[in-house]
Every structure is written in C-alpha cells, then in structure tokens.
C-alpha cells in the first residue's frame, strides 16, 4: 500500500499525482495543507484539521466543492488501507482558476522529538520573519523553509520567527508557549491573530483549562527571553510539547535575514534558557489528557 494515496476522495495510485512544470497553481504554491498524526492506526483530531484546511482555503480565496465529511471519509479510507502503524498523513488542496480545487492525501514517516528532549529541551534559532496570511496553512513555504534550514545548519530543532515589534510569534513547524519565572503556573502563548494556531496548541489549551490551569494569550517580547525572565516550550502535531533549552542569534550576512540585536556578520550568539518544572508538568498533563481522549474515541467507535 506504500504507493496508495487519496485523490479527490478516491484511493488511487501515487502515479496519479503528477504535475506539469507549466502548472502555475503548483509552482506558485497556490494551495494549503494539513498534517495529521496516526499512531497505532488511530487518526488524531481529523475534524479540527479538516476545519482548518477549509478555513485556509477560504482565507486564500481557493474555490472548491468540498465538504468536511467528504474529506474525513477520504482520510479514513486511506488509514484503513494502511492499517495499524505510526505515520503522518498530509492533505494538499491545490487551487485553480478554471475549475474547483483538487485535493490529495499522502502518508509520510512519523516524526518524533529527539530522545530525552522532554527533559533536557531542544535548541532553537531566533529568525526575523512574518508569514503572509498567518492564519492560513499555505503551500507558500519560502520563509519557513529558509528559516528552518538555517536553524538545522546550526543544529537547532526549529527557527522561532521574530516580528517587526521584536516579538516571538511561532516556529516554522511549531507553536510557542511560555511562562514567566515569577508566575510559572500561568501558561501563555502568542496571540491568535499573529500565528497559525496548531491543533496541539488548540487541544493543549483546552486540556489545561479542563485541569484548572490558567492558559491565555499574550505577546512574547524577545527582550523578556533575552533577559531570562521566561521559559519557552514548543508544540507540534507530531511531537507534542518539548521545552526550549537555548536560543541562538545568527549574524545577518546571508542576505535573507537581518541580524537580531546586532550580532556580528557570520557570528552566532547562544543564550541558555531556563526549563521550568511547571511547564514539564503541564506537558505531562496534556499527555494524560490525550490518552483519555484516545480511549474515549476508540470506545465510541467500537
């Protein structure tokens, strides 16, 4: 089944997903996408992902004839075809001027955080950049690709985008949570209007509210991070939540990103960040909430 995909709701051979280099809808990235997690054959939060996909299409003006139920049925067909296993499913919705959008669903290898990172944290890179249409999960990935590759070249887990107000907003593949050292049991996250709200962001906030923790939106000033006044954690569909143990600042001589805080061209400055017990506790609470959700969903489909 490795060569099977969903094409407009049908289980098809991957050979159907061929595109011409003259297809400007593809080469210009006129589309949107979602990545869903499948673990042991269980598809997580398809309703949230499908709703966000259709919302992205609306923001980008992509005409289509799809409804949420049809997309979910196609995803369930693909997952049943592959059976039990751990992998991700990627949906791609490609817009056209002369006809309704096409959509595809393919399987990808599961992603996992580095071993032990839930305890020791991951390094990240601060990178100047703001996405166009921040609440749409667009196929236009130039900023994210450049920033992520720069981060990877420095051994970082992700690049965290810094806007013109010198606020950290989101990672190229992650959402950001933070807590001030002075009030560690209040979990904060950058404002919805400035970020693409991930499904883990959405469900983590819900889980914390259910367990009595305070979780709310607030801007994250880069200066607060630099001064050691707060701790950071990043979330994604595949990797749940991991703390950030350090933040790197690179000189801006590459021509695509100005230096942050006047780091010399070619130089890299790294600061250590605190890892708070309370944030790790919140991540454990989310893991427990996710297990309860999975059992409930499985029992409802038994």
Secondary structure, DSSP 8 states (H G I E B T S, - for coil): -TTEEEETTEEEEGGG----TT-HHHHTT-EEEEEEEEETTEE--HHHHHHHHHHHHHHHT------HHHHHHHHHHHHHHH-S--EEEEEEEE--SSS--EEEEEEEE-----TTHHHH-EEEEEEE---SSTTS-BS--HHHHHHHHHHHHTT-SEEEEE-TTSEEEEESS-EEEEEEGGGTTEEEE--GGGS---HHHHHHHHHHHHTT-EEEE--EEHHHHHTT-EEEEEEETTTEEEEEEEEEEE-STTSSS--STT--TT-EEEEE----HHHHHHHHHHHHHHHHHHHHHHHHT-
